[in-house]
Amino acid sequence: MQFLLCAVYVVFTISGVTFMKLGSMAENLKGFIVPIVNLRITGLSMVGYMCYGISFLLYTVIISKFELGYISPILSGVVQIVTLIVAFFVFKEQFSLNAGIGAAMIIAGVIIMNWKF
């Protein structure tokens, strides 16, 4: 059940950042702009903010159920790698050799940090 909670956290985190970016890029949607930072807020980006807020609440529950030094690096690594994948497929962003090497290093780092000798 705890690992299902982690999966739901990852889904809400990725959904949050994806909808925030989609909403801020959507010029055909009604919204408003926050003047000083030039941030476009639409209904789509509001969905992202809600998803990200839910993910924050889930994270507070998760860190109370796992060892912080164990779960935080794992979840951070998973979120980073899934974000890289979403950026490539949804936003057509570049996937460089450095990004691939970095993702491999994240995976290796999480494995090494949690290796039981």
Buried (B, 14 or more C-beta within 10 A) or exposed (E): EEEEBBEBBBBBBBBBBBBBBBBBEBEEBEBEEEEEEEEBBBEBBBBBBBBBEBBEEBBEEBEEEBEEEEBBBBBEBBBEBBBBEBBEEEEEEEEEEEBEEBBEEBBEEBEEEEEEE
